[in-house]
Amino acid sequence: MQTRAKALGHQIHPMLVTFPLGLLATGVIFDIVYLATDRHGFEIAAAYTIGAGVIGGLLAGLFGMIDAAAIPSRTRAKRIGLLHGLGNVVALVLFGISWILREQGVAWHASAVALILGFVGIVLLAGTSWLGGELVERLGVGVDPNADVNASSSLSSQHGGLTSH
């Protein structure tokens, strides 16, 4: 089953999802470093990376929804895709609330609630990332039917740009 949204022969969703995952994980790491060192700069850095991660997650989610629409109904892939998407929405809401709490605080101070929301959010993202891997690696969602270890470049039959199938 191929995806509907591609750029230069590859799915857009997996290309975009690396940014919010990296930013949100980095935000949590900055929170941990802040807690260990009490250096305010890490608190500010966490707030900015979490904010950017939430924005990136919304964009990645948009392309994920486009891909999910192509999954056949009443299949395990459709059920896993729904869990993957809903879990990511919940994680983005948790991180979004964490960011709002920081923004409303004095000098981007992260309250205990903001920190806990981020920690729960990153654990949830680990699970939804596994589900995304299950969709591609096990269930073949988005995998080109001509995929092979010796397949030609995706650019060889692609005219470039964005495509929608």
N, CA, C and O atoms as a DFTB+ gen file, in Angstrom:
660 C
 N C O
     1  1       0.837      -1.178       0.000
     2  2       0.000       0.000       0.000
     3  2       0.881       1.240       0.000
     4  3       1.709       1.424       0.892
     5  1       0.702       2.062      -0.974
     6  2       1.513       3.274      -1.063
     7  2       0.812       4.447      -0.401
     8  3      -0.410       4.478      -0.259
     9  1       1.613       5.387      -0.010
    10  2       1.114       6.597       0.620
    11  2       0.530       7.541      -0.422
    12  3       0.794       7.408      -1.617
    13  1      -0.251       8.479       0.038
    14  2      -0.836       9.459      -0.871
    15  2       0.030      10.703      -1.010
    16  3      -0.030      11.377      -2.038
    17  1       0.819      11.016      -0.020
    18  2       1.597      12.260      -0.030
    19  2       3.088      11.936      -0.121
    20  3       3.671      11.360       0.798
    21  1       3.686      12.316      -1.239
    22  2       5.106      12.031      -1.462
    23  2       5.840      13.276      -1.937
    24  3       5.249      14.196      -2.503
    25  1       7.134      13.277      -1.691
    26  2       8.036      14.287      -2.240
    27  2       9.259      13.551      -2.764
    28  3       9.921      12.827      -2.021
    29  1       9.553      13.734      -4.023
    30  2      10.703      13.096      -4.662
    31  2      10.686      11.583      -4.475
    32  3      11.731      10.960      -4.290
    33  1       9.492      10.998      -4.524
    34  2       9.350       9.551      -4.469
    35  2       9.286       8.947      -3.078
    36  3       9.185       7.727      -2.951
    37  1       9.340       9.756      -2.038
    38  2       9.297       9.230      -0.669
    39  2       8.165       9.868       0.122
    40  3       7.720      10.978      -0.171
    41  1       7.712       9.136       1.130
    42  2       6.649       9.637       1.994
    43  2       7.085      10.917       2.704
    44  3       8.234      11.041       3.127
    45  1       6.165      11.857       2.830
    46  2       6.457      13.113       3.523
    47  2       6.381      12.933       5.037
    48  3       7.204      13.484       5.769
    49  1       5.399      12.165       5.513
    50  2       5.200      12.013       6.958
    51  2       6.464      11.544       7.693
    52  3       6.854      12.177       8.674
    53  1       7.121      10.454       7.254
    54  2       8.324      10.038       7.984
    55  2       9.482      11.030       7.881
    56  3      10.340      11.083       8.763
    57  1       9.504      11.816       6.804
    58  2      10.550      12.835       6.696
    59  2      10.334      13.932       7.730
    60  3      11.289      14.432       8.323
    61  1       9.079      14.303       7.941
    62  2       8.768      15.389       8.870
    63  2       8.802      14.963      10.330
    64  3       9.167      15.758      11.195
    65  1       8.428      13.727      10.616
    66  2       8.244      13.299      12.004
    67  2       9.554      13.304      12.796
    68  3       9.531      13.368      14.025
    69  1      10.675      13.239      12.112
    70  2      11.953      13.253      12.830
    71  2      12.165      14.563      13.583
    72  3      12.783      14.579      14.648
    73  1      11.656      15.652      13.033
    74  2      11.860      16.953      13.687
    75  2      11.105      17.082      15.003
    76  3      11.729      17.396      16.016
    77  1       9.786      16.853      15.040
    78  2       9.118      16.974      16.341
    79  2       9.609      15.943      17.351
    80  3       9.729      16.257      18.536
    81  1       9.892      14.729      16.913
    82  2      10.405      13.733      17.861
    83  2      11.730      14.189      18.457
    84  3      11.932      14.102      19.668
    85  1      12.623      14.671      17.616
    86  2      13.913      15.146      18.109
    87  2      13.782      16.365      19.000
    88  3      14.433      16.453      20.042
    89  1      12.945      17.304      18.596
    90  2      12.768      18.523      19.393
    91  2      12.118      18.226      20.740
    92  3      12.564      18.736      21.768
    93  1      11.077      17.411      20.746
    94  2      10.391      17.115      22.006
    95  2      11.280      16.304      22.941
    96  3      11.298      16.548      24.147
    97  1      12.018      15.338      22.391
    98  2      12.954      14.572      23.223
    99  2      14.048      15.481      23.768
   100  3      14.434      15.359      24.930
   101  1      14.548      16.384      22.944
   102  2      15.570      17.328      23.403
   103  2      15.019      18.241      24.483
   104  3      15.722      18.556      25.444
   105  1      13.769      18.670      24.341
   106  2      13.141      19.486      25.377
   107  2      13.105      18.768      26.715
   108  3      13.383      19.368      27.753
   109  1      12.764      17.489      26.695
   110  2      12.738      16.702      27.937
   111  2      14.154      16.547      28.492
   112  3      14.355      16.617      29.704
   113  1      15.127      16.338      27.619
   114  2      16.522      16.245      28.079
   115  2      16.947      17.563      28.724
   116  3      17.589      17.560      29.774
   117  1      16.594      18.683      28.106
   118  2      16.906      19.986      28.712
   119  2      16.234      20.136      30.074
   120  3      16.822      20.702      30.995
   121  1      15.006      19.633      30.208
   122  2      14.337      19.666      31.517
   123  2      15.118      18.868      32.557
   124  3      15.284      19.311      33.693
   125  1      15.590      17.702      32.166
   126  2      16.361      16.861      33.089
   127  2      17.659      17.557      33.479
   128  3      18.040      17.564      34.649
   129  1      18.337      18.143      32.491
   130  2      19.584      18.865      32.789
   131  2      19.294      20.051      33.703
   132  3      20.062      20.330      34.625
   133  1      18.187      20.749      33.450
   134  2      17.810      21.861      34.330
   135  2      17.596      21.364      35.760
   136  3      18.094      21.972      36.708
   137  1      16.867      20.275      35.916
   138  2      16.612      19.739      37.254
   139  2      17.908      19.330      37.955
   140  3      18.033      19.470      39.171
   141  1      18.867      18.826      37.181
   142  2      20.137      18.377      37.759
   143  2      21.082      19.532      38.076
   144  3      21.888      19.433      39.001
   145  1      20.990      20.635      37.314
   146  2      21.973      21.715      37.468
   147  2      21.387      23.020      37.987
   148  3      22.125      23.886      38.459
   149  1      20.081      23.169      37.906
   150  2      19.389      24.401      38.286
   151  2      19.857      25.603      37.454
   152  3      19.820      26.743      37.918
   153  1      20.297      25.332      36.222
   154  2      20.724      26.404      35.315
   155  2      19.532      26.815      34.454
   156  3      19.028      26.027      33.654
   157  1      19.096      28.048      34.629
   158  2      17.875      28.567      34.019
   159  2      17.887      28.503      32.487
   160  3      16.829      28.387      31.868
   161  1      19.051      28.576      31.882
   162  2      19.141      28.523      30.423
   163  2      18.555      27.241      29.849
   164  3      17.968      27.258      28.767
   165  1      18.709      26.137      30.558
   166  2      18.149      24.872      30.084
   167  2      16.624      24.882      30.151
   168  3      15.959      24.258      29.324
   169  1      16.081      25.579      31.120
   170  2      14.635      25.718      31.259
   171  2      14.062      26.488      30.056
   172  3      13.025      26.121      29.503
   173  1      14.756      27.551      29.674
   174  2      14.331      28.346      28.515
   175  2      14.488      27.535      27.227
   176  3      13.599      27.536      26.375
   177  1      15.619      26.847      27.092
   178  2      15.853      26.027      25.905
   179  2      14.790      24.939      25.779
   180  3      14.324      24.651      24.676
   181  1      14.407      24.337      26.896
   182  2      13.360      23.307      26.876
   183  2      12.053      23.892      26.366
   184  3      11.369      23.273      25.552
   185  1      11.708      25.075      26.840
   186  2      10.448      25.700      26.421
   187  2      10.432      25.952      24.915
   188  3       9.438      25.660      24.251
   189  1      11.514      26.486      24.377
   190  2      11.559      26.773      22.945
   191  2      11.542      25.497      22.104
   192  3      10.852      25.439      21.086
   193  1      12.291      24.482      22.516
   194  2      12.313      23.247      21.723
   195  2      10.969      22.529      21.796
   196  3      10.533      21.932      20.812
   197  1      10.313      22.580      22.942
   198  2       8.986      21.964      23.053
   199  2       7.983      22.709      22.176
   200  3       7.179      22.081      21.488
   201  1       8.022      24.025      22.193
   202  2       7.124      24.797      21.329
   203  2       7.330      24.467      19.861
   204  3       6.363      24.263      19.126
   205  1       8.585      24.413      19.430
   206  2       8.885      24.069      18.039
   207  2       8.470      22.635      17.730
   208  3       7.984      22.351      16.636
   209  1       8.658      21.734      18.687
   210  2       8.263      20.341      18.497
   211  2       6.767      20.175      18.320
   212  3       6.321      19.371      17.501
   213  1       5.994      20.925      19.077
   214  2       4.532      20.858      18.945
   215  2       4.105      21.359      17.565
   216  3       3.259      20.744      16.917
   217  1       4.681      22.460      17.120
   218  2       4.347      22.989      15.788
   219  2       4.732      21.977      14.707
   220  3       3.954      21.717      13.789
   221  1       5.930      21.412      14.821
   222  2       6.358      20.397      13.860
   223  2       5.483      19.153      13.906
   224  3       5.213      18.539      12.873
   225  1       5.042      18.783      15.099
   226  2       4.171      17.623      15.248
   227  2       2.825      17.816      14.566
   228  3       2.266      16.875      14.002
   229  1       2.310      19.031      14.618
   230  2       1.046      19.322      13.938
   231  2       1.197      19.156      12.425
   232  3       0.316      18.605      11.765
   233  1       2.313      19.633      11.882
   234  2       2.558      19.498      10.448
   235  2       2.747      18.027      10.061
   236  3       2.170      17.565       9.077
   237  1       3.548      17.299      10.830
   238  2       3.757      15.875      10.553
   239  2       2.439      15.114      10.662
   240  3       2.171      14.207       9.873
   241  1       1.624      15.485      11.637
   242  2       0.333      14.833      11.820
   243  2      -0.607      15.050      10.644
   244  3      -1.378      14.159      10.290
   245  1      -0.546      16.216      10.045
   246  2      -1.369      16.497       8.870
   247  2      -1.059      15.501       7.755
   248  3      -1.971      14.938       7.151
   249  1       0.219      15.286       7.486
   250  2       0.602      14.329       6.448
   251  2       0.335      12.895       6.888
   252  3       0.060      12.036       6.050
   253  1       0.412      12.623       8.181
   254  2       0.041      11.305       8.690
   255  2      -1.432      11.006       8.445
   256  3      -1.795       9.878       8.110
   257  1      -2.272      12.012       8.612
   258  2      -3.714      11.827       8.365
   259  2      -3.985      11.561       6.882
   260  3      -4.862      10.768       6.537
   261  1      -3.238      12.220       6.022
   262  2      -3.384      11.969       4.581
   263  2      -3.025      10.519       4.280
   264  3      -3.734       9.843       3.534
   265  1      -1.925      10.040       4.859
   266  2      -1.513       8.650       4.655
   267  2      -2.523       7.676       5.249
   268  3      -2.822       6.647       4.643
   269  1      -3.050       7.992       6.425
   270  2      -3.995       7.096       7.099
   271  2      -5.268       6.908       6.281
   272  3      -5.890       5.848       6.335
   273  1      -5.652       7.921       5.532
   274  2      -6.862       7.819       4.715
   275  2      -6.733       6.751       3.632
   276  3      -7.743       6.246       3.141
   277  1      -5.504       6.401       3.254
   278  2      -5.281       5.406       2.208
   279  2      -5.262       3.976       2.748
   280  3      -5.244       3.029       1.961
   281  1      -5.266       3.799       4.058
   282  2      -5.225       2.453       4.644
   283  2      -6.615       1.820       4.520
   284  3      -7.612       2.439       4.892
   285  1      -6.682       0.597       4.002
   286  2      -7.989      -0.060       3.850
   287  2      -8.726      -0.214       5.186
   288  3      -8.121      -0.496       6.220
   289  1     -10.032      -0.024       5.132
   290  2     -10.878      -0.156       6.328
   291  2     -10.891      -1.593       6.832
   292  3     -10.602      -2.532       6.090
   293  1     -11.230      -1.745       8.106
   294  2     -11.378      -3.040       8.771
   295  2     -10.132      -3.907       8.655
   296  3     -10.228      -5.119       8.463
   297  1      -8.963      -3.284       8.772
   298  2      -7.705      -4.028       8.759
   299  2      -6.950      -3.746      10.048
   300  3      -7.214      -2.760      10.737
   301  1      -6.016      -4.621      10.360
   302  2      -5.167      -4.382      11.533
   303  2      -4.399      -3.078      11.347
   304  3      -4.204      -2.326      12.303
   305  1      -3.970      -2.815      10.133
   306  2      -3.229      -1.580       9.860
   307  2      -4.075      -0.352      10.176
   308  3      -3.556       0.628      10.710
   309  1      -5.358      -0.386       9.857
   310  2      -6.234       0.756      10.140
   311  2      -6.353       0.955      11.651
   312  3      -6.326       2.088      12.130
   313  1      -6.487      -0.152      12.409
   314  2      -6.592      -0.053      13.871
   315  2      -5.290       0.466      14.480
   316  3      -5.315       1.328      15.359
   317  1      -4.165      -0.052      14.020
   318  2      -2.864       0.406      14.528
   319  2      -2.654       1.871      14.149
   320  3      -2.161       2.658      14.957
   321  1      -3.022       2.233      12.935
   322  2      -2.895       3.625      12.500
   323  2      -3.724       4.567      13.350
   324  3      -3.291       5.677      13.659
   325  1      -4.916       4.127      13.729
   326  2      -5.774       4.948      14.584
   327  2      -5.140       5.137      15.961
   328  3      -5.123       6.247      16.493
   329  1      -4.619       4.050      16.536
   330  2      -3.928       4.156      17.835
   331  2      -2.708       5.064      17.736
   332  3      -2.464       5.892      18.614
   333  1      -1.954       4.902      16.669
   334  2      -0.761       5.716      16.426
   335  2      -1.139       7.200      16.369
   336  3      -0.526       8.035      17.034
   337  1      -2.143       7.506      15.576
   338  2      -2.560       8.898      15.425
   339  2      -3.143       9.491      16.695
   340  3      -2.782      10.601      17.085
   341  1      -4.042       8.761      17.346
   342  2      -4.655       9.271      18.575
   343  2      -3.624       9.440      19.688
   344  3      -3.661      10.415      20.439
   345  1      -2.710       8.489      19.785
   346  2      -1.648       8.610      20.787
   347  2      -0.790       9.836      20.553
   348  3      -0.390      10.515      21.499
   349  1      -0.506      10.121      19.286
   350  2       0.288      11.308      18.964
   351  2      -0.470      12.591      19.258
   352  3       0.124      13.575      19.699
   353  1      -1.778      12.592      19.019
   354  2      -2.588      13.767      19.354
   355  2      -2.537      14.013      20.857
   356  3      -2.342      15.146      21.298
   357  1      -2.712      12.953      21.644
   358  2      -2.660      13.097      23.105
   359  2      -1.288      13.616      23.531
   360  3      -1.202      14.512      24.370
   361  1      -0.215      13.061      22.962
   362  2       1.138      13.510      23.316
   363  2       1.326      14.984      22.967
   364  3       1.897      15.736      23.758
   365  1       0.858      15.405      21.800
   366  2       0.992      16.814      21.415
   367  2       0.178      17.722      22.327
   368  3       0.606      18.834      22.636
   369  1      -0.984      17.259      22.758
   370  2      -1.780      18.043      23.707
   371  2      -1.028      18.174      25.029
   372  3      -0.985      19.259      25.608
   373  1      -0.437      17.083      25.513
   374  2       0.336      17.139      26.764
   375  2       1.494      18.127      26.645
   376  3       1.700      18.965      27.524
   377  1       2.244      18.021      25.555
   378  2       3.366      18.943      25.356
   379  2       2.871      20.375      25.141
   380  3       3.499      21.326      25.606
   381  1       1.757      20.527      24.445
   382  2       1.202      21.861      24.234
   383  2       0.804      22.522      25.543
   384  3       1.074      23.705      25.750
   385  1       0.164      21.770      26.426
   386  2      -0.197      22.304      27.742
   387  2       1.064      22.623      28.536
   388  3       1.133      23.649      29.212
   389  1       2.056      21.748      28.456
   390  2       3.330      21.999      29.138
   391  2       3.938      23.315      28.656
   392  3       4.429      24.111      29.457
   393  1       3.901      23.536      27.343
   394  2       4.462      24.771      26.787
   395  2       3.673      25.989      27.255
   396  3       4.263      27.003      27.628
   397  1       2.345      25.896      27.239
   398  2       1.505      27.023      27.684
   399  2       1.784      27.352      29.148
   400  3       1.876      28.524      29.515
   401  1       1.918      26.330      29.978
   402  2       2.224      26.566      31.395
   403  2       3.567      27.277      31.555
   404  3       3.713      28.159      32.402
   405  1       4.539      26.891      30.742
   406  2       5.858      27.535      30.796
   407  2       5.760      28.984      30.337
   408  3       6.329      29.884      30.954
   409  1       5.028      29.197      29.243
   410  2       4.891      30.535      28.668
   411  2       4.200      31.485      29.641
   412  3       4.520      32.672      29.693
   413  1       3.266      30.965      30.399
   414  2       2.534      31.795      31.350
   415  2       3.305      32.016      32.644
   416  3       2.964      32.901      33.430
   417  1       4.335      31.222      32.866
   418  2       5.135      31.358      34.080
   419  2       6.106      32.521      33.988
   420  3       6.253      33.145      32.938
   421  1       6.748      32.795      35.071
   422  2       7.753      33.854      35.126
   423  2       9.036      33.337      34.474
   424  3       9.578      32.312      34.888
   425  1       9.516      34.042      33.461
   426  2      10.787      33.722      32.793
   427  2      10.850      32.267      32.325
   428  3      11.878      31.604      32.467
   429  1       9.742      31.778      31.767
   430  2       9.660      30.420      31.218
   431  2       9.878      29.331      32.266
   432  3      10.319      28.231      31.932
   433  1       9.578      29.621      33.511
   434  2       9.762      28.620      34.571
   435  2       8.854      27.414      34.324
   436  3       7.665      27.565      34.044
   437  1       9.423      26.232      34.429
   438  2       8.662      24.992      34.253
   439  2       8.169      24.514      35.612
   440  3       8.963      24.121      36.467
   441  1       6.863      24.549      35.805
   442  2       6.281      24.046      37.052
   443  2       6.384      22.522      37.076
   444  3       6.712      21.896      36.068
   445  1       6.103      21.943      38.220
   446  2       6.118      20.481      38.336
   447  2       5.124      19.857      37.355
   448  3       5.411      18.823      36.752
   449  1       3.966      20.480      37.197
   450  2       2.961      19.956      36.264
   451  2       3.493      19.993      34.834
   452  3       3.326      19.026      34.090
   453  1       4.129      21.095      34.441
   454  2       4.690      21.209      33.090
   455  2       5.742      20.128      32.846
   456  3       5.790      19.537      31.768
   457  1       6.579      19.874      33.844
   458  2       7.608      18.841      33.714
   459  2       6.978      17.455      33.591
   460  3       7.378      16.665      32.736
   461  1       6.008      17.162      34.432
   462  2       5.357      15.848      34.401
   463  2       4.664      15.623      33.062
   464  3       4.738      14.529      32.501
   465  1       3.995      16.644      32.551
   466  2       3.336      16.516      31.247
   467  2       4.347      16.171      30.154
   468  3       4.070      15.337      29.291
   469  1       5.509      16.805      30.188
   470  2       6.552      16.499      29.215
   471  2       7.081      15.082      29.360
   472  3       7.307      14.397      28.363
   473  1       7.279      14.641      30.593
   474  2       7.787      13.282      30.821
   475  2       6.771      12.234      30.367
   476  3       7.143      11.238      29.747
   477  1       5.504      12.452      30.668
   478  2       4.458      11.523      30.222
   479  2       4.351      11.562      28.695
   480  3       4.190      10.524      28.054
   481  1       4.443      12.757      28.121
   482  2       4.360      12.908      26.673
   483  2       5.454      12.156      25.941
   484  3       5.194      11.540      24.907
   485  1       6.675      12.196      26.459
   486  2       7.773      11.529      25.751
   487  2       7.654      10.015      25.852
   488  3       8.017       9.303      24.916
   489  1       7.151       9.515      26.976
   490  2       6.914       8.072      27.103
   491  2       5.831       7.641      26.110
   492  3       5.955       6.605      25.457
   493  1       4.786       8.434      26.005
   494  2       3.719       8.143      25.047
   495  2       4.254       8.167      23.615
   496  3       3.893       7.313      22.806
   497  1       5.105       9.132      23.302
   498  2       5.688       9.201      21.956
   499  2       6.563       7.991      21.642
   500  3       6.633       7.562      20.490
   501  1       7.223       7.443      22.644
   502  2       8.007       6.221      22.415
   503  2       7.082       5.093      21.962
   504  3       7.416       4.334      21.051
   505  1       5.927       4.990      22.601
   506  2       4.964       3.963      22.212
   507  2       4.366       4.202      20.838
   508  3       4.223       3.263      20.054
   509  1       4.016       5.442      20.537
   510  2       3.422       5.728      19.228
   511  2       4.458       5.604      18.110
   512  3       4.109       5.289      16.972
   513  1       5.717       5.848      18.428
   514  2       6.777       5.648      17.434
   515  2       6.901       4.166      17.098
   516  3       7.089       3.796      15.939
   517  1       6.795       3.325      18.122
   518  2       6.821       1.879      17.885
   519  2       5.652       1.489      16.982
   520  3       5.820       0.701      16.052
   521  1       4.468       2.040      17.256
   522  2       3.303       1.738      16.423
   523  2       3.529       2.190      14.977
   524  3       3.126       1.497      14.043
   525  1       4.169       3.342      14.788
   526  2       4.496       3.802      13.440
   527  2       5.439       2.837      12.743
   528  3       5.283       2.551      11.556
   529  1       6.416       2.338      13.485
   530  2       7.317       1.329      12.930
   531  2       6.578       0.053      12.569
   532  3       6.861      -0.561      11.540
   533  1       5.640      -0.346      13.402
   534  2       4.817      -1.529      13.126
   535  2       4.034      -1.345      11.825
   536  3       3.920      -2.274      11.025
   537  1       3.502      -0.158      11.623
   538  2       2.747       0.118      10.396
   539  2       3.607      -0.083       9.151
   540  3       3.163      -0.680       8.170
   541  1       4.831       0.417       9.196
   542  2       5.697       0.345       8.017
   543  2       6.416      -0.997       7.933
   544  3       6.342      -1.680       6.911
   545  1       7.111      -1.375       9.003
   546  2       7.986      -2.545       8.968
   547  2       7.234      -3.873       8.935
   548  3       7.669      -4.811       8.268
   549  1       6.131      -3.960       9.637
   550  2       5.398      -5.221       9.733
   551  2       4.198      -5.274       8.789
   552  3       3.933      -6.298       8.160
   553  1       3.480      -4.160       8.701
   554  2       2.235      -4.155       7.935
   555  2       2.393      -3.576       6.532
   556  3       1.461      -3.636       5.730
   557  1       3.559      -3.018       6.230
   558  2       3.857      -2.559       4.873
   559  2       3.151      -1.293       4.437
   560  3       3.064      -1.017       3.241
   561  1       2.646      -0.519       5.384
   562  2       1.955       0.719       5.028
   563  2       2.971       1.719       4.475
   564  3       3.980       2.008       5.118
   565  1       2.702       2.232       3.305
   566  2       3.579       3.222       2.690
   567  2       4.768       2.639       1.956
   568  3       5.579       3.383       1.405
   569  1       4.885       1.318       1.938
   570  2       6.028       0.690       1.277
   571  2       5.715       0.526      -0.207
   572  3       4.656       0.019      -0.576
   573  1       6.630       0.952      -1.040
   574  2       6.484       0.830      -2.483
   575  2       6.371      -0.653      -2.844
   576  3       7.173      -1.457      -2.370
   577  1       5.398      -1.030      -3.670
   578  2       5.256      -2.443      -4.029
   579  2       6.455      -2.979      -4.809
   580  3       6.643      -4.193      -4.890
   581  1       7.261      -2.100      -5.379
   582  2       8.457      -2.522      -6.105
   583  2       9.712      -2.463      -5.245
   584  3      10.825      -2.545      -5.764
   585  1       9.542      -2.322      -3.935
   586  2      10.698      -2.246      -3.040
   587  2      11.512      -3.531      -3.124
   588  3      10.967      -4.634      -3.157
   589  1      12.808      -3.363      -3.159
   590  2      13.725      -4.493      -3.267
   591  2      15.111      -3.973      -2.928
   592  3      15.386      -2.783      -3.089
   593  1      15.984      -4.852      -2.462
   594  2      17.331      -4.409      -2.099
   595  2      18.113      -3.890      -3.301
   596  3      19.109      -3.187      -3.127
   597  1      17.683      -4.222      -4.516
   598  2      18.344      -3.727      -5.723
   599  2      17.435      -2.838      -6.568
   600  3      17.696      -2.641      -7.755
   601  1      16.386      -2.306      -5.979
   602  2      15.465      -1.441      -6.727
   603  2      16.189      -0.179      -7.184
   604  3      17.134       0.288      -6.548
   605  1      15.716       0.357      -8.304
   606  2      16.311       1.598      -8.801
   607  2      15.942       2.754      -7.880
   608  3      15.066       2.621      -7.025
   609  1      16.604       3.872      -8.056
   610  2      16.351       5.064      -7.251
   611  2      14.906       5.520      -7.408
   612  3      14.319       5.409      -8.484
   613  1      14.346       6.031      -6.324
   614  2      12.981       6.562      -6.396
   615  2      12.914       7.775      -7.319
   616  3      11.830       8.152      -7.763
   617  1      14.039       8.378      -7.608
   618  2      14.072       9.534      -8.502
   619  2      14.100       9.134      -9.973
   620  3      13.829       9.964     -10.840
   621  1      14.428       7.862     -10.271
   622  2      14.574       7.457     -11.665
   623  2      13.259       7.498     -12.434
   624  3      13.265       7.752     -13.639
   625  1      12.138       7.256     -11.770
   626  2      10.854       7.306     -12.463
   627  2       9.992       8.460     -11.967
   628  3       8.815       8.561     -12.311
   629  1      10.580       9.316     -11.168
   630  2       9.857      10.438     -10.544
   631  2      10.288      11.728     -11.232
   632  3      11.468      11.918     -11.525
   633  1       9.342      12.598     -11.484
   634  2       9.660      13.886     -12.097
   635  2       9.948      14.953     -11.064
   636  3      10.162      16.114     -11.413
   637  1       9.957      14.569      -9.780
   638  2      10.245      15.531      -8.714
   639  2       8.996      16.227      -8.226
   640  3       7.918      16.090      -8.805
   641  1       9.160      16.978      -7.149
   642  2       8.045      17.734      -6.579
   643  2       7.129      16.872      -5.741
   644  3       7.424      15.712      -5.454
   645  1       6.021      17.457      -5.356
   646  2       5.035      16.768      -4.535
   647  2       4.053      16.036      -5.430
   648  3       3.646      16.552      -6.471
   649  1       3.673      14.831      -5.022
   650  2       2.655      14.101      -5.757
   651  2       1.563      13.679      -4.806
   652  3       1.779      13.553      -3.600
   653  1       0.402      13.465      -5.354
   654  2      -0.732      12.980      -4.573
   655  2      -1.420      11.907      -5.392
   656  3      -1.847      12.157      -6.519
   657  1      -1.531      10.702      -4.826
   658  2      -2.148       9.572      -5.553
   659  2      -3.428       9.176      -4.892
   660  3      -4.097       8.249      -5.349
